[in-house]
Amino acid sequence: QVQLVESGGGLVQPGGSLRLSCAASGIIFSIYPIYWYRQAPGKQRELVASITSGGTTTYADSAKDRFTISRDNAKNTAYLQMHTLKPEDTAVYFCNLDSRVTPGGLDYWGKGTLVTVSS
């Protein structure tokens, strides 16, 4: 059974930092790209960052120069390091692993971790 478990969210002041983690189990983590999405209250889910199996990263404009996505395949874990957080970064952050590139693969999501940026 594939599981993705996010952690590391919480309340942080504007300008602060957080590191989110996404721990995967039940799947060969290293061969698939990982995506971080977020969903703010009343808004659609949006892609924040992605990292390929080879380590190539992409970012939404809102995340460039402030967020860093990374992965540790030995630990089956992906990370999203967030700096200079703003109130508009407040959202539930979700980890996504899409294994549909392989036959029988599925699209897996974690339950999310809440990030609140407020003074």
Beta strands, then each sheet from edge to edge (+ up, - down):
strand 1: 3-7
strand 2: 10-12
strand 3: 18-25
strand 4: 34-39
strand 5: 46-51
strand 6: 57-59
strand 7: 67-72
strand 8: 77-82
strand 9: 91-98
strand 10: 107-109
strand 11: 113-117
sheet 1: 1+ 3- 8+ 7-
sheet 2: 2+ 11+ 9- 4+ 5- 6+
sheet 3: 2+ 11+ 9- 10+
end
